[in-house]
Every structure is written in structure tokens, then in C-alpha cells.
Amino acid sequence: MLCRQTWQEESVSAKLARQNYDLVLDTQGLLKSALITLAHGVKCGYDANSAREPIAASLL
């Protein structure tokens, strides 16, 4: 069973995926912050050697 917060986060994800942006920037290098990479636009962020969670860099 999903809690309400999870549904709200999914709603934010869906909104990000529908929008077009000039630049999508992940400034934290975390999996949680990589969620923003669902948005459409030029993606910038850490490489795998610099990110705090290297798997997050693969989402860019």
C-alpha cells in the first residue's frame, strides 16, 4: 500500500516529465535529486567519479 506522500511524489514526477526546460541541473549528485532528470531539457550534473551517489550520474 502506498502512502499519500508517495502519490504526491509520483505526481511531481509526472509533472516534471510533461514539462520542457532549457536546462535541467542536478546540483547534489544523489539518487533522490536525480529525480529531476525526468524533466525534458539539456541535462547537467556530476559525472560518476564526482557524484556522491555514482549511480545517480547514470541517470543524466
N, CA, C and O of each residue as an XYZ file, in Angstrom:
240
protein
N       0.844     -1.178      0.000
C       0.000      0.000      0.000
C       0.887      1.239      0.000
O       1.825      1.330      0.792
N       0.596      2.196     -0.886
C       1.379      3.411     -0.987
C       0.794      4.494     -0.105
O      -0.423      4.654     -0.024
N       1.663      5.230      0.552
C       1.181      6.324      1.398
C       0.902      7.557      0.539
O       1.310      7.615     -0.621
N       0.230      8.508      1.092
C      -0.144      9.720      0.360
C       1.076     10.470     -0.143
O       1.066     10.984     -1.262
N       2.127     10.543      0.663
C       3.336     11.251      0.258
C       3.919     10.625     -1.015
O       4.378     11.341     -1.905
N       3.901      9.305     -1.097
C       4.411      8.627     -2.285
C       3.605      9.034     -3.512
O       4.184      9.292     -4.568
N       2.298      9.097     -3.395
C       1.459      9.507     -4.515
C       1.752     10.938     -4.917
O       1.774     11.258     -6.105
N       1.979     11.806     -3.938
C       2.301     13.197     -4.243
C       3.630     13.288     -4.982
O       3.759     14.073     -5.921
N       4.624     12.491     -4.570
C       5.920     12.491     -5.240
C       5.763     11.993     -6.675
O       6.397     12.525     -7.587
N       4.931     10.986     -6.880
C       4.691     10.490     -8.226
C       4.018     11.564     -9.073
O       4.288     11.672    -10.269
N       3.165     12.337     -8.476
C       2.505     13.422     -9.184
C       3.537     14.455     -9.632
O       3.468     14.947    -10.758
N       4.483     14.785     -8.772
C       5.557     15.717     -9.119
C       6.376     15.135    -10.260
O       6.733     15.861    -11.188
N       6.681     13.850    -10.215
C       7.431     13.192    -11.278
C       6.704     13.312    -12.610
O       7.318     13.608    -13.635
N       5.414     13.084    -12.590
C       4.626     13.179    -13.819
C       4.630     14.599    -14.363
O       4.715     14.798    -15.575
N       4.539     15.583    -13.483
C       4.571     16.981    -13.921
C       5.921     17.320    -14.535
O       5.985     18.001    -15.559
N       6.994     16.852    -13.919
C       8.334     17.106    -14.469
C       8.479     16.491    -15.852
O       9.060     17.101    -16.750
N       7.960     15.302    -16.023
C       8.097     14.600    -17.298
C       7.306     15.286    -18.412
O       7.641     15.128    -19.586
N       6.276     16.034    -18.071
C       5.460     16.711    -19.088
C       6.020     18.065    -19.504
O       5.668     18.576    -20.567
N       6.874     18.647    -18.694
C       7.400     19.990    -18.959
C       8.651     19.934    -19.832
O       9.358     18.926    -19.853
N       8.918     21.024    -20.554
C      10.162     21.199    -21.296
C      10.920     22.360    -20.667
O      10.363     23.436    -20.449
N      12.204     22.126    -20.379
C      13.033     23.131    -19.737
C      14.265     23.404    -20.595
O      14.708     22.534    -21.346
N      14.812     24.597    -20.486
C      16.039     24.922    -21.205
C      17.219     24.146    -20.631
O      18.092     23.697    -21.373
N      17.243     23.989    -19.311
C      18.357     23.322    -18.639
C      17.836     22.571    -17.422
O      17.041     23.105    -16.649
N      18.284     21.335    -17.255
C      17.926     20.518    -16.094
C      19.227     20.259    -15.350
O      20.127     19.612    -15.886
N      19.341     20.757    -14.118
C      20.599     20.726    -13.377
C      20.448     19.967    -12.069
O      19.637     20.338    -11.221
N      21.229     18.904    -11.905
C      21.274     18.160    -10.643
C      22.492     18.662     -9.879
O      23.627     18.390    -10.268
N      22.263     19.387     -8.804
C      23.365     20.006     -8.062
C      23.830     19.182     -6.871
O      24.779     19.572     -6.191
N      23.174     18.032     -6.598
C      23.533     17.262     -5.421
C      24.206     15.937     -5.733
O      24.976     15.438     -4.912
N      23.944     15.364     -6.874
C      24.546     14.081     -7.216
C      24.010     12.921     -6.399
O      24.738     11.970     -6.116
N      22.734     12.992     -6.016
C      22.086     11.938     -5.236
C      20.963     11.317     -6.055
O      20.408     11.957     -6.948
N      20.634     10.073     -5.747
C      19.526      9.429     -6.455
C      18.242     10.226     -6.299
O      17.488     10.396     -7.257
N      17.999     10.711     -5.098
C      16.771     11.462     -4.839
C      16.731     12.742     -5.671
O      15.681     13.097     -6.208
N      17.856     13.432     -5.783
C      17.877     14.660     -6.574
C      17.899     14.367     -8.062
O      17.553     15.236     -8.862
N      18.296     13.167     -8.452
C      18.312     12.794     -9.869
C      16.902     12.637    -10.417
O      16.723     12.524    -11.630
N      15.912     12.629     -9.556
C      14.516     12.558     -9.988
C      14.203     13.679    -10.969
O      13.378     13.517    -11.868
N      14.862     14.806    -10.791
C      14.602     15.950    -11.668
C      15.001     15.655    -13.110
O      14.566     16.349    -14.029
N      15.826     14.631    -13.312
C      16.244     14.313    -14.677
C      15.114     13.722    -15.503
O      15.296     13.465    -16.693
N      13.955     13.502    -14.903
C      12.780     13.088    -15.670
C      12.279     14.223    -16.548
O      11.572     13.990    -17.529
N      12.644     15.453    -16.198
C      12.235     16.610    -16.981
C      12.979     16.611    -18.319
O      14.103     16.120    -18.422
N      12.335     17.166    -19.326
C      12.934     17.222    -20.655
C      13.727     18.506    -20.818
O      13.220     19.595    -20.552
N      14.965     18.378    -21.254
C      15.833     19.515    -21.487
C      17.276     19.058    -21.451
O      17.555     17.882    -21.216
N      18.195     19.983    -21.683
C      19.622     19.669    -21.605
C      19.950     19.346    -20.160
O      19.679     20.150    -19.268
N      20.531     18.180    -19.919
C      20.804     17.720    -18.555
C      22.269     17.948    -18.190
O      23.172     17.630    -18.963
N      22.485     18.503    -17.004
C      23.835     18.763    -16.495
C      23.912     18.282    -15.057
O      22.937     18.367    -14.310
N      25.065     17.780    -14.678
C      25.257     17.323    -13.309
C      26.613     16.672    -13.154
O      27.483     16.823    -14.011
N      26.792     15.959    -12.080
C      28.065     15.321    -11.768
C      28.320     14.102    -12.645
O      27.385     13.440    -13.095
N      29.609     13.811    -12.884
C      29.941     12.543    -13.528
C      30.035     11.479    -12.435
O      30.007     11.802    -11.248
N      30.146     10.222    -12.830
C      30.126      9.111    -11.861
C      31.256      9.197    -10.840
O      31.098      8.713     -9.719
N      32.381      9.795    -11.191
C      33.504      9.906    -10.255
C      33.319     11.025     -9.236
O      33.974     11.030     -8.194
N      32.437     11.968     -9.528
C      32.260     13.125     -8.656
C      30.970     13.099     -7.840
O      30.892     13.730     -6.786
N      29.968     12.380     -8.315
C      28.675     12.357     -7.632
C      28.786     11.653     -6.272
O      29.570     10.719     -6.107
N      28.007     12.107     -5.325
C      28.010     11.467     -4.005
C      27.450     10.059     -4.092
O      27.870      9.178     -3.342
N      26.515      9.838     -4.991
C      25.980      8.507     -5.268
C      26.198      8.270     -6.770
O      25.382      8.697     -7.586
N      27.282      7.600     -7.134
C      27.665      7.464     -8.540
C      26.559      6.952     -9.463
O      26.523      7.334    -10.633
N      25.671      6.114     -8.980
C      24.584      5.605     -9.821
C      23.689      6.748    -10.296
O      23.076      6.648    -11.359
N      23.605      7.829     -9.526
C      22.782      8.979     -9.907
C      23.308      9.619    -11.199
O      22.522     10.126    -12.000
N      24.605      9.599    -11.404
C      25.195     10.190    -12.606
C      24.743      9.455    -13.863
O      24.689     10.050    -14.939
N      24.421      8.183    -13.742
C      23.990      7.415    -14.910
C      22.605      7.841    -15.388
O      22.226      7.534    -16.518
N      21.851      8.536    -14.559
C      20.529      8.995    -14.942
C      20.566     10.258    -15.784
O      19.579     10.609    -16.430
N      21.694     10.935    -15.775
C      21.823     12.149    -16.588
C      22.046     11.753    -17.972
O      22.185     12.610    -18.845
